[in-house]
């Protein structure tokens, strides 16, 4: 027996066995590592706080710029741990296309957040609700009743009337100042008109004119204040979202403030809901033809008729949450895009003049711009596309969460990982757009780029997101941006207070990337006075 073991383990035999064993182990671990190859990590993640200690994540710089700096070092996909939450950041067209085609069904979920709990009616809001039967019904309903081309065509008089009222207000300022007027901050005018448009379309409320639905100034002021507070808190980074243990301590009183604003918001929206319920009852009693039917009316009818998929929410909660989602998302982003477009044009007056020349050729000086003109205004459309590219309203798309383990770009991304898509970096890729930081609307008139559309079908430009969780209101948003910008450029000459100084293009650190400083402009009417009334 001893001879047998000694012979069996002679040196050549031992070496052979070891080589075979090592080969098997190498093949096994190589295959295993290919299965579990993960994106590059941005540094050492510490317990509890993850990568929040990194110098690259500190300071007041907007988050999309911080993540852009990391992308330049670690590539178009990398891992970052925000507290105890694992996340992956993507910033390339190729990976975006893969995500929204191959993996779209597995990135429909939104991460849980304190804001979604308190300011989105406990996840009843369409933007944050889980991708369940309720979400599918809600998306289908809004697509048909609010955002379809048919619905927009039926409501086409609303933007025309609201824009005319807003332009008339600017002209009144001019007429009181010998043909010119200085606006302290045109951003506020844009925020007002964008909000008025959405209020009129969604809840049937008018802010001016002789309608019985006209909002009293005090009510309008309360609504604006509530919307500003809600949007500010909705997109505020909250430390307890990254480090859930801190939720117990409510550092900075953020949760307390969210509860206060949520109560304030619900009181206002509930008044409007009760008004619509009463209007519906009156129409039923009087057998009236409801010709003033708005989106809230349509939704109320659907939930009361039992056509809705309620999930865990009450019918009236669904109506209120959806109304808030529509008005909040549709008003703020519209104003933000137009203020960036104006700023870019004011820093390159030749492009501003070119846009006005196109308006004079297509529309003329004897009438005002209307919706039917927009498709003929190719240079204006190029300006809007270029603005969306350089300054998307959300430089980081609203985060998503992987619902299953997936392989993205050859890397393993585990279930539960948060997904950030850095549009700011992606849409400034020099391989796709030469001189990407240059404002050049003409590029979208070139053969290579002219068919690129910002509605989520082209992954070189998708400011509203893409896939099934893209913004359902993108058609309305794009329409309103074009109409407001076209009317403003057509009816007024616009310049800065100091023509020798460029407009400051610094972005705010907020999730919705506003221009950080106000924009002061001087406006002068350029059409016949009778066209302003």
C-alpha positions, 0 to 999 in steps of 0.5 A: 500500500505504501508503495502504491501511494509513493508511486502515485504521487511521484513528481510528474504525476503531482505536477500533472494533477496540479496543472489540470486542477489549476486549468479547471479553476482558471476556466471556472473563475474566468467564466464566473468573472465574465458573468459577474464583471461589474462596471468600474467603481469610482473609488473606495466605498465606506460603510453606510456612507458609500462614496459620499465622502469623495471630493468629486461629490462635494460642493455646490456644483450641479450633480450632473456636472459632478457625474460628468467629471467622473465619467471622463475618468471612469468611462460611459458606465460606472458604479457609485454608491450613494450611501447604502444605495448602489447606483450605476451612471450611464452617459453614452448613446449606445448604452442608452439605446441598449437600456431602452430597448433590451432592458426597458421592461426591467428599468420601469421602477422608480426608487423609493423616496421621501418626496414620493411618499409625502408629495406624490400622494403615497406613490399615486402620482404617475411619475413615481408609481410602481409599474403595475396595472394601475400605472398601465391604466393611468398611462393609457388614459392620459395618452388618449385623453390629454396627450394624444394628437386628437386631444391637443387638436381639440384644445388648440385654442387654449394655448393661443388664448393664453399666449395672446393674453401674456403677449398683450401684457408685455405690450402694455408695459411697452406702451407705458414706456415709449415703445420699450420696456425693461423686464426685471426677470422674463423668467417669471413671465415665462413661468407664469404663462407656462403655469397658466397654460397647464392650469387652463388645460388640466383644471379649466381655470383661467387667470385672466379675462371675463370667464366665470372660471377666472381665478382670483388673484389671491387664489392664483398667488396661493397656487403659485406658492404651493407649486414652487414649494412642491417642486422644490421639495420634490427634487431636493436631495434628501440624505435619508433616501441614501442612508435610510437609518437617518429617516428616524432623525429627520435631519434639517426638518425636511420630512416635517416640511414635506408634510406641511406642504403636502397638506397645503397642496391637498387643500387647494387641489381638493377645492378644485376637485369638489368644484368639478364634482359639483359641476358634473352634478349640475350638468347631469341634473340639467341635462346640460352639454358640458362643452367646457370639459377639461382633463380633470372632468374626464378623469373624474368621470373615468374613476367614478364610472369604474373604468380605472384600475385603482390599485391601493388608492382611492378614486379621488386620490388618483384624480388629485395626484394626476392633476398635480403631476400634469401641472407640475411637470408641464409648467416648470420645464417649459419655462426652463427650456425657453429661458435657456433658448433666449439666453443662447440666442442673446449670446449670438445675435446673428441666430436671433436675427435669423429666427426672426427673419424666418418668422417674417418670411413664413408668418409675415407682419400682418398676423400672429403666429399660430399652431399651423405655422410651427411645422414650417419654421424649420430654423425655430425647430432647430433652435429648440432641438439645440437647446434641448441638447445643450440644456435639457430641463433635466440634465439627469433623467429621473432615476430608475431602478433595476427590477432584475439582474441585467448585463448592460454593456457587458457589465453585470448590474444587480437587481435593486441598483439605481440607474442615472442617465446623464443627458448632459454628458450624453448629448454633448458627445463630440463623436456625435456632435462636433464642437458639442458645447457650441450653440449651433442650431444649423447642425439640425438642418444638416442631412445627418441630423435633420431627422433627429427628433426629441420625442424619445425615438433617437438616442442622440437626443431624448430630453423627455426620456425614452421607453415606456417610462418616458414623459407622457406629456412630451408632445404637449411640452414640445408644442408649448415651447415652440408656440411661446418662443415663436410668439415672443420672437415674432412680436418683440425685438429682444436685447440685453440691458448691456449689449457688451456683456454676455448672458451668464449661462451658469446652471443652478444645482437643482434637479430641474436645471434652471438658469442660476441668475435672472435674465434681464431683457429689453423688449420693443414691439415689432408688429402693428399695435392692433396685432397685440389685442 
